[in-house]
Amino acid sequence: MLLATLSGLTTLIGVALAVDVSRSTAWIAIGIGFSVGIMLLISVLELIPQSLLGAGPVGVVAAIAVGSRLIAVLHYLILHPL
């Protein structure tokens, strides 16, 4: 839970810094990139290995597949402004 909380907080910090420092799209992109990098790092180095111990490789791969497909479906269902 601590790692998930830290992941969420670093995401908020990255985006808040990007929006607060400047309203330019370049700074917002940098902030979002920072947030994504932190979340990927925590996922790969902490969450996935811990999940492998609890659920095993098949369970972890299945959960990642279901989660990825859910996000993909939501991406196409939710309208994005251009």
N, CA, C and O atoms as a printed pandas DataFrame, in Angstrom:
     atom_number atom_name residue_name chain_id  residue_number  x_coord  y_coord  z_coord
0              1         N          MET        A               1    0.823   -1.193    0.000
1              2        CA          MET        A               1    0.000    0.000    0.000
2              3         C          MET        A               1    0.872    1.264    0.000
3              4         O          MET        A               1    0.544    2.269   -0.630
4              5         N          LEU        A               2    1.984    1.180    0.721
5              6        CA          LEU        A               2    2.873    2.338    0.777
6              7         C          LEU        A               2    3.415    2.675   -0.607
7              8         O          LEU        A               2    3.463    3.842   -0.994
8              9         N          LEU        A               3    3.818    1.654   -1.346
9             10        CA          LEU        A               3    4.356    1.902   -2.692
10            11         C          LEU        A               3    3.290    2.462   -3.624
11            12         O          LEU        A               3    3.567    3.345   -4.435
12            13         N          ALA        A               4    2.086    1.952   -3.508
13            14        CA          ALA        A               4    0.999    2.468   -4.346
14            15         C          ALA        A               4    0.713    3.922   -3.999
15            16         O          ALA        A               4    0.473    4.740   -4.887
16            17         N          THR        A               5    0.737    4.241   -2.724
17            18        CA          THR        A               5    0.516    5.620   -2.290
18            19         C          THR        A               5    1.633    6.531   -2.798
19            20         O          THR        A               5    1.370    7.622   -3.303
20            21         N          LEU        A               6    2.880    6.078   -2.661
21            22        CA          LEU        A               6    4.003    6.867   -3.168
22            23         C          LEU        A               6    3.904    7.068   -4.676
23            24         O          LEU        A               6    4.212    8.144   -5.189
24            25         N          SER        A               7    3.480    6.039   -5.371
25            26        CA          SER        A               7    3.317    6.137   -6.815
26            27         C          SER        A               7    2.287    7.206   -7.162
27            28         O          SER        A               7    2.522    8.049   -8.028
28            29         N          GLY        A               8    1.166    7.166   -6.491
29            30        CA          GLY        A               8    0.124    8.159   -6.742
30            31         C          GLY        A               8    0.574    9.567   -6.388
31            32         O          GLY        A               8    0.272   10.517   -7.111
32            33         N          LEU        A               9    1.292    9.707   -5.284
33            34        CA          LEU        A               9    1.764   11.028   -4.877
34            35         C          LEU        A               9    2.787   11.594   -5.848
35            36         O          LEU        A               9    2.750   12.783   -6.165
36            37         N          THR        A              10    3.694   10.758   -6.321
37            38        CA          THR        A              10    4.685   11.263   -7.272
38            39         C          THR        A              10    4.026   11.672   -8.584
39            40         O          THR        A              10    4.479   12.606   -9.245
40            41         N          THR        A              11    2.970   10.981   -8.956
41            42        CA          THR        A              11    2.228   11.377  -10.151
42            43         C          THR        A              11    1.619   12.753   -9.951
43            44         O          THR        A              11    1.731   13.622  -10.816
44            45         N          LEU        A              12    0.979   12.947   -8.819
45            46        CA          LEU        A              12    0.368   14.252   -8.542
46            47         C          LEU        A              12    1.413   15.352   -8.459
47            48         O          LEU        A              12    1.187   16.456   -8.955
48            49         N          ILE        A              13    2.544   15.073   -7.845
49            50        CA          ILE        A              13    3.609   16.072   -7.730
50            51         C          ILE        A              13    4.138   16.448   -9.109
51            52         O          ILE        A              13    4.331   17.628   -9.401
52            53         N          GLY        A              14    4.371   15.457   -9.950
53            54        CA          GLY        A              14    4.882   15.725  -11.295
54            55         C          GLY        A              14    3.936   16.581  -12.114
55            56         O          GLY        A              14    4.366   17.532  -12.767
56            57         N          VAL        A              15    2.674   16.258  -12.087
57            58        CA          VAL        A              15    1.697   17.028  -12.859
58            59         C          VAL        A              15    1.502   18.408  -12.237
59            60         O          VAL        A              15    1.387   19.394  -12.965
60            61         N          ALA        A              16    1.464   18.498  -10.902
61            62        CA          ALA        A              16    1.306   19.803  -10.248
62            63         C          ALA        A              16    2.477   20.722  -10.579
63            64         O          ALA        A              16    2.283   21.909  -10.840
64            65         N          LEU        A              17    3.684   20.180  -10.569
65            66        CA          LEU        A              17    4.849   20.991  -10.928
66            67         C          LEU        A              17    4.762   21.468  -12.371
67            68         O          LEU        A              17    5.071   22.622  -12.668
68            69         N          ALA        A              18    4.349   20.599  -13.249
69            70        CA          ALA        A              18    4.258   20.970  -14.664
70            71         C          ALA        A              18    3.222   22.070  -14.876
71            72         O          ALA        A              18    3.447   22.998  -15.653
72            73         N          VAL        A              19    2.100   21.968  -14.195
73            74        CA          VAL        A              19    1.045   22.964  -14.364
74            75         C          VAL        A              19    1.417   24.255  -13.647
75            76         O          VAL        A              19    1.142   25.344  -14.150
76            77         N          ASP        A              20    2.042   24.143  -12.471
77            78        CA          ASP        A              20    2.375   25.323  -11.686
78            79         C          ASP        A              20    3.520   26.119  -12.298
79            80         O          ASP        A              20    3.472   27.349  -12.318
80            81         N          VAL        A              21    4.543   25.441  -12.793
81            82        CA          VAL        A              21    5.716   26.130  -13.334
82            83         C          VAL        A              21    5.347   26.947  -14.568
83            84         O          VAL        A              21    5.787   28.086  -14.727
84            85         N          SER        A              22    4.558   26.371  -15.412
85            86        CA          SER        A              22    4.199   27.066  -16.642
86            87         C          SER        A              22    2.947   26.429  -17.227
87            88         O          SER        A              22    2.661   25.255  -16.991
88            89         N          ARG        A              23    2.242   27.185  -17.959
89            90        CA          ARG        A              23    1.049   26.660  -18.622
90            91         C          ARG        A              23    1.370   26.154  -20.030
91            92         O          ARG        A              23    0.463   25.788  -20.778
92            93         N          SER        A              24    2.633   26.132  -20.388
93            94        CA          SER        A              24    3.010   25.699  -21.733
94            95         C          SER        A              24    2.871   24.184  -21.860
95            96         O          SER        A              24    3.024   23.449  -20.884
96            97         N          THR        A              25    2.586   23.738  -23.052
97            98        CA          THR        A              25    2.418   22.302  -23.284
98            99         C          THR        A              25    3.722   21.541  -23.092
99           100         O          THR        A              25    3.698   20.357  -22.757
100          101         N          ALA        A              26    4.849   22.192  -23.297
101          102        CA          ALA        A              26    6.138   21.517  -23.103
102          103         C          ALA        A              26    6.335   21.137  -21.635
103          104         O          ALA        A              26    6.746   20.013  -21.345
104          105         N          TRP        A              27    6.052   22.049  -20.706
105          106        CA          TRP        A              27    6.213   21.741  -19.284
106          107         C          TRP        A              27    5.204   20.707  -18.817
107          108         O          TRP        A              27    5.518   19.866  -17.975
108          109         N          ILE        A              28    4.022   20.761  -19.345
109          110        CA          ILE        A              28    3.008   19.756  -18.981
110          111         C          ILE        A              28    3.453   18.382  -19.474
111          112         O          ILE        A              28    3.312   17.395  -18.752
112          113         N          ALA        A              29    3.983   18.306  -20.677
113          114        CA          ALA        A              29    4.480   17.036  -21.206
114          115         C          ALA        A              29    5.635   16.505  -20.375
115          116         O          ALA        A              29    5.716   15.300  -20.137
116          117         N          ILE        A              30    6.529   17.375  -19.931
117          118        CA          ILE        A              30    7.643   16.950  -19.084
118          119         C          ILE        A              30    7.129   16.406  -17.761
119          120         O          ILE        A              30    7.615   15.380  -17.284
120          121         N          GLY        A              31    6.168   17.067  -17.170
121          122        CA          GLY        A              31    5.596   16.607  -15.906
122          123         C          GLY        A              31    4.911   15.263  -16.033
123          124         O          GLY        A              31    5.067   14.398  -15.172
124          125         N          ILE        A              32    4.160   15.084  -17.094
125          126        CA          ILE        A              32    3.486   13.808  -17.315
126          127         C          ILE        A              32    4.511   12.714  -17.591
127          128         O          ILE        A              32    4.363   11.592  -17.106
128          129         N          GLY        A              33    5.541   13.027  -18.360
129          130        CA          GLY        A              33    6.601   12.051  -18.602
130          131         C          GLY        A              33    7.297   11.642  -17.310
131          132         O          GLY        A              33    7.599   10.465  -17.115
132          133         N          PHE        A              34    7.552   12.595  -16.436
133          134        CA          PHE        A              34    8.146   12.304  -15.133
134          135         C          PHE        A              34    7.251   11.368  -14.335
135          136         O          PHE        A              34    7.725   10.394  -13.750
136          137         N          SER        A              35    5.968   11.661  -14.313
137          138        CA          SER        A              35    5.011   10.836  -13.569
138          139         C          SER        A              35    4.957    9.415  -14.114
139          140         O          SER        A              35    4.949    8.453  -13.346
140          141         N          VAL        A              36    4.921    9.284  -15.419
141          142        CA          VAL        A              36    4.882    7.960  -16.035
142          143         C          VAL        A              36    6.155    7.184  -15.723
143          144         O          VAL        A              36    6.100    5.988  -15.439
144          145         N          GLY        A              37    7.280    7.846  -15.773
145          146        CA          GLY        A              37    8.552    7.186  -15.468
146          147         C          GLY        A              37    8.588    6.648  -14.041
147          148         O          GLY        A              37    9.030    5.522  -13.811
148          149         N          ILE        A              38    8.131    7.438  -13.098
149          150        CA          ILE        A              38    8.098    6.998  -11.701
150          151         C          ILE        A              38    7.162    5.817  -11.527
151          152         O          ILE        A              38    7.501    4.854  -10.839
152          153         N          MET        A              39    5.991    5.878  -12.141
153          154        CA          MET        A              39    5.032    4.778  -11.995
154          155         C          MET        A              39    5.559    3.490  -12.632
155          156         O          MET        A              39    5.370    2.408  -12.076
156          157         N          LEU        A              40    6.210    3.593  -13.779
157          158        CA          LEU        A              40    6.789    2.413  -14.409
158          159         C          LEU        A              40    7.899    1.817  -13.557
159          160         O          LEU        A              40    7.987    0.598  -13.407
160          161         N          LEU        A              41    8.740    2.671  -13.003
161          162        CA          LEU        A              41    9.822    2.208  -12.147
162          163         C          LEU        A              41    9.287    1.449  -10.939
163          164         O          LEU        A              41    9.765    0.358  -10.628
164          165         N          ILE        A              42    8.317    2.012  -10.271
165          166        CA          ILE        A              42    7.738    1.359   -9.093
166          167         C          ILE        A              42    7.058    0.060   -9.492
167          168         O          ILE        A              42    7.175   -0.941   -8.786
168          169         N          SER        A              43    6.352    0.062  -10.609
169          170        CA          SER        A              43    5.666   -1.155  -11.047
170          171         C          SER        A              43    6.647   -2.276  -11.354
171          172         O          SER        A              43    6.469   -3.408  -10.904
172          173         N          VAL        A              44    7.673   -1.959  -12.116
173          174        CA          VAL        A              44    8.616   -2.992  -12.564
174          175         C          VAL        A              44    9.503   -3.481  -11.428
175          176         O          VAL        A              44    9.766   -4.679  -11.323
176          177         N          LEU        A              45    9.964   -2.580  -10.585
177          178        CA          LEU        A              45   10.921   -2.975   -9.557
178          179         C          LEU        A              45   10.282   -3.440   -8.246
179          180         O          LEU        A              45   10.915   -4.164   -7.477
180          181         N          GLU        A              46    9.045   -3.035   -7.984
181          182        CA          GLU        A              46    8.450   -3.365   -6.694
182          183         C          GLU        A              46    7.146   -4.154   -6.802
183          184         O          GLU        A              46    7.023   -5.225   -6.209
184          185         N          LEU        A              47    6.186   -3.641   -7.542
185          186        CA          LEU        A              47    4.844   -4.238   -7.532
186          187         C          LEU        A              47    4.783   -5.587   -8.248
187          188         O          LEU        A              47    4.197   -6.536   -7.727
188          189         N          ILE        A              48    5.377   -5.683   -9.426
189          190        CA          ILE        A              48    5.325   -6.940  -10.170
190          191         C          ILE        A              48    6.083   -8.052   -9.452
191          192         O          ILE        A              48    5.551   -9.156   -9.330
192          193         N          PRO        A              49    7.308   -7.809   -8.970
193          194        CA          PRO        A              49    7.989   -8.885   -8.235
194          195         C          PRO        A              49    7.226   -9.344   -6.992
195          196         O          PRO        A              49    7.185  -10.538   -6.698
196          197         N          GLN        A              50    6.629   -8.414   -6.268
197          198        CA          GLN        A              50    5.847   -8.786   -5.087
198          199         C          GLN        A              50    4.612   -9.582   -5.492
199          200         O          GLN        A              50    4.233  -10.526   -4.799
200          201         N          SER        A              51    3.988   -9.219   -6.587
201          202        CA          SER        A              51    2.816   -9.944   -7.080
202          203         C          SER        A              51    3.181  -11.362   -7.500
203          204         O          SER        A              51    2.407  -12.296   -7.291
204          205         N          LEU        A              52    4.358  -11.522   -8.091
205          206        CA          LEU        A              52    4.806  -12.851   -8.504
206          207         C          LEU        A              52    4.917  -13.798   -7.306
207          208         O          LEU        A              52    4.628  -14.989   -7.419
208          209         N          LEU        A              53    5.335  -13.264   -6.171
209          210        CA          LEU        A              53    5.431  -14.095   -4.974
210          211         C          LEU        A              53    4.062  -14.544   -4.488
211          212         O          LEU        A              53    3.914  -15.660   -3.990
212          213         N          GLY        A              54    3.070  -13.689   -4.626
213          214        CA          GLY        A              54    1.738  -14.003   -4.117
214          215         C          GLY        A              54    0.854  -14.760   -5.090
215          216         O          GLY        A              54    0.174  -15.707   -4.694
216          217         N          ALA        A              55    0.849  -14.364   -6.349
217          218        CA          ALA        A              55   -0.101  -14.928   -7.309
218          219         C          ALA        A              55    0.545  -15.847   -8.328
219          220         O          ALA        A              55   -0.156  -16.594   -9.011
220          221         N          GLY        A              56    1.851  -15.811   -8.447
221          222        CA          GLY        A              56    2.533  -16.635   -9.437
222          223         C          GLY        A              56    2.510  -15.984  -10.799
223          224         O          GLY        A              56    1.768  -15.029  -11.027
224          225         N          PRO        A              57    3.330  -16.504  -11.714
225          226        CA          PRO        A              57    3.459  -15.880  -13.040
226          227         C          PRO        A              57    2.166  -15.855  -13.845
227          228         O          PRO        A              57    1.869  -14.860  -14.507
228          229         N          VAL        A              58    1.398  -16.934  -13.797
229          230        CA          VAL        A              58    0.162  -16.985  -14.597
230          231         C          VAL        A              58   -0.829  -15.937  -14.112
231          232         O          VAL        A              58   -1.443  -15.239  -14.919
232          233         N          GLY        A              59   -0.987  -15.827  -12.802
233          234        CA          GLY        A              59   -1.910  -14.843  -12.242
234          235         C          GLY        A              59   -1.496  -13.418  -12.550
235          236         O          GLY        A              59   -2.333  -12.571  -12.860
236          237         N          VAL        A              60   -0.194  -13.157  -12.465
237          238        CA          VAL        A              60    0.299  -11.807  -12.724
238          239         C          VAL        A              60    0.128  -11.450  -14.200
239          240         O          VAL        A              60   -0.324  -10.351  -14.519
240          241         N          VAL        A              61    0.478  -12.351  -15.086
241          242        CA          VAL        A              61    0.323  -12.089  -16.520
242          243         C          VAL        A              61   -1.152  -11.892  -16.867
243          244         O          VAL        A              61   -1.490  -11.010  -17.656
244          245         N          ALA        A              62   -2.029  -12.705  -16.284
245          246        CA          ALA        A              62   -3.466  -12.563  -16.538
246          247         C          ALA        A              62   -3.973  -11.209  -16.037
247          248         O          ALA        A              62   -4.748  -10.544  -16.724
248          249         N          ALA        A              63   -3.540  -10.805  -14.850
249          250        CA          ALA        A              63   -3.975   -9.523  -14.302
250          251         C          ALA        A              63   -3.475   -8.355  -15.149
251          252         O          ALA        A              63   -4.213   -7.398  -15.385
252          253         N          ILE        A              64   -2.227   -8.431  -15.606
253          254        CA          ILE        A              64   -1.691   -7.367  -16.455
254          255         C          ILE        A              64   -2.447   -7.310  -17.779
255          256         O          ILE        A              64   -2.744   -6.226  -18.279
256          257         N          ALA        A              65   -2.759   -8.476  -18.347
257          258        CA          ALA        A              65   -3.501   -8.520  -19.612
258          259         C          ALA        A              65   -4.903   -7.930  -19.456
259          260         O          ALA        A              65   -5.337   -7.135  -20.289
260          261         N          VAL        A              66   -5.603   -8.310  -18.406
261          262        CA          VAL        A              66   -6.960   -7.800  -18.179
262          263         C          VAL        A              66   -6.918   -6.294  -17.931
263          264         O          VAL        A              66   -7.727   -5.550  -18.486
264          265         N          GLY        A              67   -5.974   -5.841  -17.098
265          266        CA          GLY        A              67   -5.858   -4.410  -16.823
266          267         C          GLY        A              67   -5.525   -3.613  -18.069
267          268         O          GLY        A              67   -6.087   -2.539  -18.289
268          269         N          SER        A              68   -4.614   -4.127  -18.889
269          270        CA          SER        A              68   -4.242   -3.439  -20.129
270          271         C          SER        A              68   -5.414   -3.346  -21.092
271          272         O          SER        A              68   -5.636   -2.308  -21.714
272          273         N          ARG        A              69   -6.147   -4.416  -21.210
273          274        CA          ARG        A              69   -7.312   -4.400  -22.120
274          275         C          ARG        A              69   -8.396   -3.464  -21.620
275          276         O          ARG        A              69   -9.048   -2.783  -22.411
276          277         N          LEU        A              70   -8.592   -3.429  -20.306
277          278        CA          LEU        A              70   -9.583   -2.517  -19.740
278          279         C          LEU        A              70   -9.211   -1.069  -20.039
279          280         O          LEU        A              70  -10.064   -0.279  -20.443
280          281         N          ILE        A              71   -7.956   -0.724  -19.845
281          282        CA          ILE        A              71   -7.511    0.641  -20.137
282          283         C          ILE        A              71   -7.644    0.945  -21.628
283          284         O          ILE        A              71   -8.035    2.052  -21.996
284          285         N          ALA        A              72   -7.326   -0.021  -22.489
285          286        CA          ALA        A              72   -7.460    0.189  -23.934
286          287         C          ALA        A              72   -8.914    0.431  -24.319
287          288         O          ALA        A              72   -9.202    1.320  -25.121
288          289         N          VAL        A              73   -9.824   -0.344  -23.760
289          290        CA          VAL        A              73  -11.251   -0.160  -24.055
290          291         C          VAL        A              73  -11.719    1.207  -23.564
291          292         O          VAL        A              73  -12.424    1.916  -24.282
292          293         N          LEU        A              74  -11.332    1.579  -22.347
293          294        CA          LEU        A              74  -11.724    2.885  -21.823
294          295         C          LEU        A              74  -11.140    4.020  -22.651
295          296         O          LEU        A              74  -11.779    5.059  -22.821
296          297         N          HIS        A              75   -9.937    3.828  -23.166
297          298        CA          HIS        A              75   -9.309    4.855  -24.003
298          299         C          HIS        A              75  -10.154    5.133  -25.249
299          300         O          HIS        A              75  -10.280    6.283  -25.671
300          301         N          TYR        A              76  -10.717    4.107  -25.823
301          302        CA          TYR        A              76  -11.530    4.297  -27.028
302          303         C          TYR        A              76  -12.948    4.728  -26.713
303          304         O          TYR        A              76  -13.600    5.344  -27.557
304          305         N          LEU        A              77  -13.445    4.426  -25.527
305          306        CA          LEU        A              77  -14.804    4.825  -25.148
306          307         C          LEU        A              77  -14.889    6.273  -24.693
307          308         O          LEU        A              77  -15.909    6.929  -24.901
308          309         N          ILE        A              78  -13.831    6.774  -24.075
309          310        CA          ILE        A              78  -13.840    8.141  -23.564
310          311         C          ILE        A              78  -13.336    9.081  -24.653
311          312         O          ILE        A              78  -12.265    8.874  -25.223
312          313         N          LEU        A              79  -14.110   10.101  -24.928
313          314        CA          LEU        A              79  -13.733   11.060  -25.964
314          315         C          LEU        A              79  -12.567   11.919  -25.490
315          316         O          LEU        A              79  -12.520   12.342  -24.335
316          317         N          HIS        A              80  -11.631   12.170  -26.394
317          318        CA          HIS        A              80  -10.460   12.987  -26.092
318          319         C          HIS        A              80  -10.508   14.248  -26.938
319          320         O          HIS        A              80  -10.648   14.169  -28.159
320          321         N          PRO        A              81  -10.393   15.412  -26.306
321          322        CA          PRO        A              81  -10.359   16.644  -27.127
322          323         C          PRO        A              81   -9.045   16.737  -27.886
323          324         O          PRO        A              81   -8.003   16.298  -27.401
324          325         N          LEU        A              82   -9.104   17.306  -29.064
325          326        CA          LEU        A              82   -7.898   17.475  -29.882
326          327         C          LEU        A              82   -7.194   18.753  -29.595
327          328         O          LEU        A              82   -6.162   19.039  -30.203
